[in-house]
Amino acid sequence: MRDDPEYTDYIDALVAEHRELAALLPALDLTDPTDAGRFKAAADELHHHIAKEEDGLFPASLTALSGDEWDVSMAAWRAAHPQESES
């Protein structure tokens, strides 16, 4: 879907949010009040991020992706989450 100009900016923003959170979490010291506040803010942002995926991207994917594109998408997900694919 990222190659479709209708979705490119939306998906790029979601990917950037994933990367920002992945970089933030290991850097936090939750015993530090400032970092604890940063964690709370990140958790609030994550709530909004999940809503953008569940209420925007995922429903759009139902009509935007062909069967072959779904196969590619699911293969990529399995490759990125091998531990979850085993069950």
Secondary structure as GFF3:
##gff-version 3
##sequence-region A 1 87
A	DSSP	alpha_helix	8	27	.	.	.	ID=ss1
A	DSSP	alpha_helix	33	52	.	.	.	ID=ss2
A	DSSP	pi_helix	53	57	.	.	.	ID=ss3
A	DSSP	alpha_helix	58	64	.	.	.	ID=ss4
A	DSSP	alpha_helix	67	80	.	.	.	ID=ss5
A	DSSP	alpha_helix	82	85	.	.	.	ID=ss6
###
